[in-house]
Amino acid sequence: ESAAVAVFLLKQSPNNTVLFTGFSFGAAMSSIACSFALKAGMDGSRLGAALYVGCASPCVLSDGVLEDGIAWEALRGRRGGEEPTASNESHKTTRKVLFEELYKTQLENIKPPEGNDAAIVQGNSMEHDHFIKVKYAREFEQQVQATSQQDYQVEWLPGGHVFAALARPLLHKKLIVDTCSKIRMIE
């Protein structure tokens, strides 16, 4: 939906620019929206994304600290909204099936066409995050770079997800302002 809004705004005027931004999984969704806008053929020089402490996929929801928040029993044996077929399915199998489903929305699966102008994309990641583990943040870094078609500029900050949330009024705003200024420098 947000990619459609970006396409609409960019088509309205050659002077419009669009910046996607989000925190945590919102950053993941922002990167996906930016990639879809590029895939739709939009001018990447008028697009940007300020990705604050993001990840490449919803897989982080089922790994680490957040894993305990999932009602695994309710997911056992379910496939595609159908009634459970195997309520005695192991946790390992249920987790694997969930990962496979969540992987379908992995950022790397959305590749814009070659030759598009690159979008300006910058981000922050946290060095000690237990919600979005460093491995997921690094994966995000690689996939954003591949889908935005330019060097993804990421700044690693001390602290974890709680610090990121508390410092967000300052750090996220700075990231947005810095990214917007880089889009304007290209114009």
Protein Blocks (a to p, Z undefined) as FASTA:
>chain_A
ZZmmmmmmmmmpmkbccddddehjlmmmmmmmmmmmmmnopafklgccddehiafbfklm
mgcjllmmpcfklmgopaghiacfblmbcfklmmmmmmmmmmmmgfklmccdehiacddd
dddddfkbcklgfklmmmmmmmmmmmnopacdddddeddfklmmmmmmmmmmmmmmmmmm
mmmmmZZ
